[in-house]
Amino acid sequence: MAELIKMPKMSDTMQHGIISRWLKQVGDKIVAGDILAEVETDKATMELESYEDGTLLYVGVSEKSAVLVDDIIAIIGAPGEDISDLLAEQAASKEGVQSAPTTASEIPSTTSPIFVATAIVPTIEPADQPQPLHQPSDRFFASPLAKKIAKEQGYDITQIQGSGVSGRVIKKDVTHFFANLLNKVAGLTARLSGKETYQDQPLSSMRQTTARVLTASKVAAPHFYLTISINMDKVVALRPELNIHAATKISINDLIVKATALALKRHPKINTAWLEDKIRFYQHVHIGVAVAVEDGLLVPVVHFADQKPVAEISKEVKLLSQKAQQKKLTPQDYAGATFTISNLGMLGVESFTSIINLPASCILAVGAVQQIPIVQDNQIVSAYVMKVTLSCDHRVVDGAVGALFLSTLKELIEQPLSLLL
């Protein structure tokens, strides 16, 4: 008997998925465990695995199209099996119900930006046109999807700078190239026509989810903020020596993750979650580390961070960050954070506040390490100082509780050797 293949819920916030690529075609023999397609969710690109044996009889969704969770995307059955009644039954069940968006134009994607301008399209002079980046004798690498998009847009892919391994051109390189070219045309159009122009960027699944989740958090949780300054002189002095002996380069953020995990063990009221009818006190420490990606923000998780040495945390954070950039995070990689750290210090931001990643009770915003004058022993001296701000859900955490946590965190970071014991 034919079996319906439905769009699974691949993350806790997923509402729809986009079929990036079908790996099987109608008529192909399917064995349980085969990968049917690649699905782009709000957090990663994941593989859709078949749990049925048989023949792929029907594919109801084209590539680059979006499907709501639990909607039919394919049918597997016996070779030659009649599925017309099954399809009719499914169509009848949807009759009178507003149809879900099914194309990339109806569900926002990041394939390419939409440019809205006047009808005047100037000619780009030869000097403005991109020149080939690769000589004919060069060995050139590009993903099949990148080649397909470039061909559809009518561009020579050798003009595009690759950002993948060994300079490999990938999808985002092509879409960025196209967007930049549109911007150049927009600028020329505006100058020649004197008319106002703009560019609309469709919302990605990730951006929609981020907007929905953070808005809900800001509305539901009464946030308050506590900021403290931490002397980083000993950390700055210790890092170069650590990295002489460490197998992987240890960052200041790695030390902050470890210090935060240890501080949470001493202050269990911070390592909590609001669950409407109760407060959950976690006895384990899973630190979410916010990572900025092209489409928004992902928060992969370092599990049991308090039990791991700094070198292991460093290696894990680097791996998770790389997977996040490549949209290859698994649900296990981003599930279960009991506390989150968001660090913009490497971008020069002195201090900021973050929105809590519910249901957790707190999030830590980390600013830049700055060399500034301070008063020490009645003298003005130069010191490295970092500001951190703790956002707290007042339903769970009171001001004094948050302040005591920050005091312990400050103590641990200012004595970094304690993090290595």
N, C-alpha and C positions, 0 to 999 in steps of 0.2 A: 504494500500500500504506500502511496506517495506520502512523503513527509514535507511539511512546510518548514522552511528555514526563515526565521525571523531575526530582525536586528536586535542583538543582545545589548543589555545595559553594561557597558564596559568600564564605567567609572561611577562613583556615587553621585556625580553632578550631571552625568550625560543625559541629554534629552533627545538628541538625534545623532546620527553618524553619517559621514560622507564616504561613499565607496570610492577610494582612491584608485584601486586597480583590481580587476578581476583576474585571478590566476587560473581559473577553470572556465571552460566554455560549455555551452549547451551541447550535450552528446558525450561529454567526457565521463569516463568511469570514475567514481568517487569511492574512496576507502576511508573509513572513520579515522580521523587524525589528519587527513589532507587539509591544506589551507585553501579555502575557497577564494578569499579576497583580502585586500588590505583596507582597513577602515580607519578613517581619520576621526578621532573623537575630540572633545574639548581639551584633552591633555596630552594625547600621544597618537601616533599612527600604529595600530595594532592589527594582528592577524585574526581573521575569522576562520575558525576551525570547524570542520564538519564532524558531527557525532553520528552520522548515518552512512551506511554503505548503499551503493546504488549507482544510478546514472543521473547526471544533472539534466533535468528535463525542461527547466524554465528559469530564466533570469529576468526579474521584474524591474531591475534598477540599472541604469546605465552608469558608466564611470563618471565621477565628478558630481554625481547626484546625491542628494541628502534623503535620509529615511528616518522617520521617527522610531524610537525604541518600540519594539514589539510589532512593527509593521513587516509584511511579507517581502522578502527580497529574492527568494529562490525556492525551487521545489526539486526534491530528489526522490526518485522512485525506480521502478523496474524499466528496463529498456522498452520503448514503445508504449508504455502505459498511457491510457487516455486520462488527461488531467483537465479536460474542458469543463466538466461539472464542478471540479474543485475551484477553478478560476472563476467560474460564474457565481459560485457560492460566495467567494471572497468579494467579488465585485458587488453582489447584492447586499452584503453585510455593511458595505461602506456607502450604499446609496442614501442620499439625504444627509450624509455627514460631511462637513466641510473637509475637503481634501487637504492632506498635509503637503507642505512644500516639497517638491521633488527635484528641483533643478538647482544648480549652483547659483543661478541668478535670483532664485526665490529664497534660498538659504544662503546668507552671506558667507563668502569664502575669501581666501586671500590670493586667489589665482592671479588676478590683476586688478589694479584700481580703475575706476570709471572716471573719465575726464569729460566734464561738461563745459563747453566753451562756445564761442561764436562759430559760424560756418566758415570763417576765413582760415585756411590752413596754409601757412607760408611754406615755401620751399626751404629746406635746410641746405645751406651751402656745403660744398665738399669739405671745407675745412672743419665744419661742425660735425661731420659724420664720423662715427667711431671707426677707427682703423683696426685691422686684424691684429689680435694679440699673439697669434701663433703663426709661425712660419710653416710652409707646407711640409718641411722636413721634421718639424716637431711632432712628438707623440702626443696626441690629444685625447683627453678623457672627458666624457660627459655621460650623465645618466640617461636612460631611454626616455624618461618623462621630460627631462630638460630638452632633449632633441625634438621631441614631439611638439612641445609648446613653442619652441623657437621656429620650427617649420610652419606651424599654424599661423604665427605672427609674421612670417615672411622675413625672418632675420637669419643672418649667417652666424651660427653659434660660435664660430671661432673669434668673433668680435667681443665675446663676453668673457669677463674675468671669472674664473672659478674659485670657489671658497672651500671646496671639499678636499679630501685627501689627494695629495699630489696634484693640486690645482684642478681637480675634477669639477666640471660645471654641473650644478644641481638645480633643482626647480627654483629655489629662491633667487639664485643668481639671474635666471632668465626673467623672472617677474620683476626683480629690482631694475634690471636693464630696461625693460619695457616701461616701467613707471618713470624712470629717470628721463627716458626719451620723450614721454608724454609731458613731463614737466618742462622740458626744453621747448617743445612745441607750444605749450601753454604760455611760456614767457614771451616767445616771439609773437604769438597771436595777440597777447595783451598789448605789447608795444606797438604793433602795427594797427590794431583796431581801436585802441584806446578804450576798450570795453572791459568791464570787470569779469574776471574768470575765477573758477574754483575747481577743486578736485574732491570728489566723494570717494571715500575708502569704505568698501563694504565691511561689515563686522564679521570677524571670524567666530567660529564656535567657541574658541577659548575666550575671546573678548566678551562675548555675550554672557558666558558663565561667570567670568570674573565680575562683570558689572552686577549680575543678579546676586551673587553670593556676598560681595562686599557691601552692596546696598542693604541687604537683609541684615548683615552684621551691624552696620552703623545704626540702623533704625532700631533693632531689637536690643542691642547691648548698650547700656549706659556707660560710655567710655570715660575714663579719666586718665591723666598722664602724669608720670613722674620722671624727672630728668636728673641725672647725676654726672659729674665729671670724674674721669678716672685718669690717674697718672700712668702713662705708658712708657716711662723711661726704661724700666727694667725689661719690659717686653721687647722694645725696640733694640735694646742691647743684646738680649738673649737669642733672638731669632737667627741672626747670621751664624752664631755658633751651633745652634740646633741643626741648621741646614747643611752644615759641613758633614754631619754624621747621619742625617736622616736620609732614607731611601727615596722619599718624595718630599718636595719642597713644602715646608709648613708655613701657612699664612697666619696673619693675625686673626683672621676669621676662624681658623681652626682652633686656635687657643680660646677664642671667645665661646665657641660651641662647647668645648670641654668645660670651661669655667661655669657656663650657664647650667650645664647638666649637673655639675656638682652642687651648685647653689640650689637647684630645684630639689635635690635630695634633702637638703637641710631645711627647706621651706616648702613642705608638701601642700600648703594652701594655695601656692601659685601653680602647682602642677595638677590642675583641676579642670573640670568641665561643667558647664551649666546644662542640665538635662530637663529643664522645665519643672519636674516634680521632685528633683533631687540634685545634689551636687556629687559628682564622681571624683574621688581622690585616686589618682593613678599612682601605683607603686613602682611602675617602670617609667623611664624617661626616654621619650622619642622626640628628637629635636627636628622640626621642619626648618629647612634652609631655603629661603625665597631665592629663586633664580629668574632673572629677566630673560625672556626669549622674544623672538620676533613678534609673535602674536599677543604677548601679554606677560603673564607671570605664572610660574609653576613652583610648587613647594615640595620637592622630594624630601624624604625623611631619613635621618640617621637614627636607626633603631638602637635602643639601649646605649645611648651615647655616654652615659655616666660610667659604663663598664669598659669602654674602649680607650686605648692609649691615643694620644694626640696624633701620632703618625698614622694610625689606622683610620681615625676620623678624617684626616687630611686626604688620604687616598680615596676614601669612600665619597667625600664631598666632591672631589674632582670627577670621579666616575659618574656620579649622579648628575652633576652639572652638564657633563658631556652628553649624557643620555637625554637630558631635558632639551638641550639645544637641537638634538637630532630627532626629537619627538619619539623617543624609543623607551620612555619610562613605562614600567609595568604597574598595575594597580598596587602591587606590594611595595613599589618604590615610593609612592606618594600617599600611602594610607597610614592613619593612626597617629599623626603628630599630636603630642600632648602640650607642646609649646613651640613657638615659631620665632626665628630670628630673621630680620630683614636688614641687610647691610648695604648702605649706599656710600660708605666711607671711601671706597675705591674710586668713586666718581666725584669726590671732592665736597660732598654734602656735609655740612658741619653738624646739623641735627635736624630731625624730622619726627613725625608721629606716624605710626602704622595703624591700620584697621585690623582688629582681632580676627583671627582665622577660627571662626566658631566650629565646634562647640568649646574649644579651648578658652581659658579665662584670660590669657595674657599673650602679648607679643612684644618682642624687644626690637627697637629701631636703633641701629648702630651708625654713628656718624664717623667722620674722617679723623684720623690721628693728625693733630696739628701741633707744630712747635710754636709755643706762645710764652710770653713772660708771665710768671706767677710769683707770689710772695712765699718764700720759704725761709724759716728761721730769721724773720724780720729783714730779709734781703730779697731783692728782685732778681730772679734767675730765669733761665730759659728751660722749658720742660715740654715734653711731648704729652699732649692731653687729648682724650677722646670723650665725647659726650654720648651717652646712651639714654634712650627714653623708653620707659615701660608703659605700654597701654594696658589698662586693666578693665575688666568687666566688673562694675561696682555691685552687681548682683551677687558676686562670689568673693571678690577681693576688696578689702578695705585699704585705705591709704597707708596705715601703719604697717600692714602686712607687706604691701608692695615696697615700702621704704626699707624694711628690714632685709628683704630679698636683694635689693640693689646694694645695700651696704655689704652684704656677704659677697656679691658678685664683684664689687669694687676691691674688696680685700683679696680675693682669689686672683684677680687679674694683676693687681699691683705686686703680688708675690708669685710670679709665674712658675717658679720651680715647684710649687705645690701641685701644679697641674700635671707634673711629670712623675709624681710618686705613685 
